[in-house]
Amino acid sequence: MSDRLRFTGGDFFKGELPQSDVIVMGHILHDWNLEEKRMLVAKAYKALNPGGTLIVYDAMIDNEREKNAFALLMSLNMLIETPGGFDYSPQQCEEWLNEAGFKNIRFKSLTPTHMMGIGIR
């Protein structure tokens, strides 16, 4: 698969993201404020080829905000460590993906504390 897979370094706040079939944002969105989260998701949508996939994974807070204590504490930690970062629920993430134009959005638990969101361009 090495001829079909590549990782690209850089600053996702400068310029466009490279055209891709898959973009993975793992432990990325929780670092940024709401406006920056939305901008990064929109940039990913623009960079994906038609049918491409965005995968977002983080310690997502459950939609009811009462079960995943780890994610709630991680969100507090992000508020302390960053100017505007915070953890979020699948419902919030779905809103941002919908806003950017993603379809077939779904979420899956990876561990008791982490979830993955998938959106298709």
C-alpha positions in Angstrom: 0.0 0.0 0.0 3.0 2.3 0.3 2.5 3.4 -3.3 -1.1 4.5 -2.5 -0.6 6.1 0.9 1.1 9.3 1.9 1.2 11.6 4.8 1.5 15.3 4.3 2.9 17.6 6.9 2.2 21.3 7.1 0.1 24.0 8.8 -3.6 23.5 8.1 -4.2 27.2 8.8 -2.0 28.2 5.8 -3.2 27.5 2.3 -5.3 24.6 1.2 -5.2 21.0 2.2 -3.9 18.6 -0.4 -6.4 16.8 -2.6 -7.2 13.5 -1.0 -9.4 10.5 -0.9 -9.3 10.3 2.9 -8.4 12.9 5.6 -8.0 11.9 9.2 -8.3 14.5 12.0 -7.4 12.6 15.1 -7.2 14.7 18.3 -7.2 17.8 16.1 -10.6 19.6 16.4 -10.6 19.7 20.2 -7.6 22.1 20.1 -9.6 24.9 18.4 -12.5 27.3 19.0 -15.8 26.8 17.3 -15.0 29.1 14.3 -11.7 27.3 13.7 -13.3 23.8 14.0 -15.9 24.8 11.3 -13.1 26.2 9.1 -11.0 23.0 9.4 -14.0 20.8 8.5 -14.8 23.0 5.5 -11.2 22.9 4.3 -11.3 19.1 4.6 -14.5 19.0 2.5 -13.0 21.2 -0.2 -9.8 19.0 -0.3 -11.6 15.7 -0.6 -12.2 14.2 -4.0 -15.8 13.3 -4.7 -16.7 10.3 -2.6 -13.8 11.0 -0.3 -14.0 10.5 3.4 -13.3 12.6 6.5 -12.6 10.7 9.6 -12.7 12.6 12.9 -11.8 11.0 16.2 -11.5 12.4 19.6 -12.7 11.9 23.2 -16.2 13.0 22.3 -18.7 13.9 25.0 -21.9 11.9 24.9 -24.8 13.8 23.5 -26.5 13.8 26.9 -23.4 15.1 28.6 -23.6 12.7 31.5 -21.8 9.5 30.8 -18.3 10.1 29.4 -16.6 11.7 32.4 -13.2 11.4 30.7 -14.3 13.5 27.7 -15.9 16.1 30.0 -12.7 16.4 32.0 -10.7 16.5 28.7 -12.9 19.4 27.6 -12.1 21.2 30.8 -8.4 20.5 30.2 -8.6 21.9 26.7 -10.3 25.1 28.0 -7.3 25.5 30.5 -4.6 24.6 28.0 -5.8 26.4 24.8 -7.2 29.8 24.0 -10.6 28.3 22.8 -10.4 24.6 22.5 -13.0 22.3 23.8 -14.2 18.7 23.4 -17.6 18.2 21.7 -20.4 15.7 21.2 -21.1 13.6 18.1 -24.2 15.8 17.7 -22.1 19.0 17.5 -19.6 17.3 15.1 -22.4 16.1 12.9 -23.7 19.7 12.7 -20.3 21.0 11.5 -20.0 18.2 8.9 -23.5 18.8 7.6 -22.8 22.5 7.4 -19.7 21.8 5.3 -21.7 19.6 2.9 -20.8 16.0 4.1 -23.3 13.2 3.6 -23.8 9.7 5.1 -22.4 11.0 8.4 -22.1 8.3 11.1 -20.4 7.8 14.4 -18.8 4.7 16.0 -17.4 4.1 19.5 -13.7 3.1 19.3 -13.1 2.8 23.0 -15.2 3.6 26.1 -13.9 7.2 25.9 -13.3 7.8 22.2 -15.5 8.0 19.1 -15.0 8.3 15.4 -17.1 10.4 13.1 -17.2 9.7 9.4 -18.5 11.9 6.6 -18.5 11.4 2.9 -18.1 14.2 0.3 
